[in-house]
Amino acid sequence: MKDPILLTPGPLTTSRSVKEAMLRDWGSRDPAFIDMNTTLRTRLPRLAGAEETHVCVPVQGSGTFAVEATIGTLLPRDGKLLVLINGAYGVRMKAIASVMGRAVESIDWPEDEPVEAEALDRRLADDPTISHVAVVHCETTTGILNPVEAIAATVATHGRRLLIDAMSAFGAIPIDVRKTPFVALMASSNKCLEGAPGMGFALIRRETLEACKGNAHSLSLDLFAQQRGFEANAQWRFTPPTHVIAAFARALEEHEQEGGVAGRGARYQANHRLLVDGMEALGFRCLLPHALQAPIIVTFHMPADPAFVFSDFYERLRAKGFIIYPGKLTVAVTFRMGCIGRIGADDIRAALAAVRATMSEMGVASGAPAPASREGAPLRSGDGRTEGGGVRIRARGGGCDVRDRAPPGDRALTPSPAKRRRHEGRTGNVKATGDLIADREGSPRSSGRPRPIPASRRRPVDAQRGRRVSPAMVTTTSRQRHPSARRRPSADRIGEGLAACRRDAPPSPTDVECIASWPPGTEW
């Protein structure tokens, strides 16, 4: 039976010779196996121009194991980590630090926007207790490429230490420690290096690692002790994944034969261009603008055609020999197709033919998504100005009404009955205290008591689509009483909200609409 083509961000399709390298058994103390490990640990830093300054410390497990081991080893117990988040893997780094009891904070951006050095610069200037910064190079939640050079320069200017999760970029997207200074970079045997999953590694600045004795929260994930073991006898402290390492050694040979980072990246770029052109010809639309898209994995909006059902689409493509991924977003309903692994132009053309045939079988006329809407768009400074004393502030995510918050897809969310109450509405860091009423249409009113909501409008949030949706879209209104009313709103709260807008504070994962009484003409 022919292996399926994995159009995923990993695990991914490997070459026949990489698979065959796993057919032999190895003794972990055998000199030939020890030499293989030494070669790997010597080769990998060269891919980032770091052979003179950094050591390669491998660890058993997936790439996440390497990320956790690096954070646990390098972040001291009295340090603080700042994670730049615009996707699931940034969220994961923050969770890792939190679980191990380290101080951790984040700056968050929408998943379809790159992280920004300017926001980082402000945060580092404001908080001298931050010792380390972590960022994802290519965030495979969307396929977005983050500006790690600019981030590295900012971190270096403030004298802090940078950790880069380069899991989905290392080996195909150039990174050089001389241009992008980092104390640690984490990657794995899988992804762009096209080995089998099962071994992670970190490239760590030598003098930084030497000062990390006693930091680690774990015996097996202590990279200081792991490196000391390799220095002592070139052997792993605990049983290594011998077959995975043998496959990785072969994969690195093939990487070099292809032309290294430049050669591997060129093939992925060609795959990416062919995939995007072909899918767009079928009507599909990419989530990201081309300028932000890495040639690793592409996120496509789900088609609006009612005949399109992703589970059916997936199974039909799978039957034709192609595996894709569902989306991983809160900002849009999507699916993903990868460009990496041991695949080339012929495989991409075959995948496009399979997509075309599947659409025909399903009766899907076009891959075009529903027209774009500003409803639920992320808050940005400069998005609008008040007219007549009201300004609408929107953020998107899990959904909430005047009573509570609930996860995406929760059918129980319905607008509350018309009811006046004191409430502090929140969208990101924007706060407004006032009389809260449920109003799905969000019509601003300047004064007077809220009108009852007709029964026809008190319906489940997903009634328009007649099915579960993610994220659930719930809109409520937080209305400031008119200045002439007896009980005035809190001016301090309004000021805080306006200041937060001006700081470009990213929205938290909620979907709330607030109507607040700010003076006409106020820009935000």
Secondary structure as UniProt FT lines:
FT   STRAND          5..6
FT   HELIX           16..21
FT   TURN            22..23
FT   TURN            28..29
FT   HELIX           31..46
FT   TURN            47..49
FT   TURN            51..53
FT   STRAND          54..60
FT   HELIX           63..74
FT   TURN            77..78
FT   STRAND          80..85
FT   HELIX           88..99
FT   TURN            100..101
FT   STRAND          103..108
FT   TURN            111..112
FT   HELIX           117..126
FT   TURN            128..129
FT   STRAND          132..136
FT   STRAND          138..139
FT   TURN            140..143
FT   STRAND          144..145
FT   HELIX           148..157
FT   TURN            158..159
FT   STRAND          161..165
FT   TURN            167..172
FT   TURN            177..179
FT   STRAND          184..188
FT   HELIX           191..193
FT   STRAND          199..205
FT   HELIX           206..210
FT   TURN            213..214
FT   TURN            220..221
FT   HELIX           223..233
FT   HELIX           242..257
FT   TURN            258..259
FT   HELIX           260..281
FT   TURN            282..283
FT   HELIX           290..292
FT   STRAND          297..301
FT   TURN            306..307
FT   HELIX           310..319
FT   TURN            320..321
FT   STRAND          322..323
FT   STRAND          325..326
FT   STRAND          334..338
FT   HELIX           345..362
FT   TURN            375..376
FT   TURN            381..382
FT   TURN            388..389
FT   STRAND          390..394
FT   TURN            408..409
FT   TURN            411..412
FT   STRAND          422..427
FT   TURN            428..429
FT   STRAND          430..437
FT   TURN            440..441
FT   HELIX           455..457
FT   TURN            461..466
FT   STRAND          477..479
FT   TURN            483..484
FT   HELIX           491..502
FT   TURN            503..504
FT   STRAND          513..517
FT   TURN            520..521
//
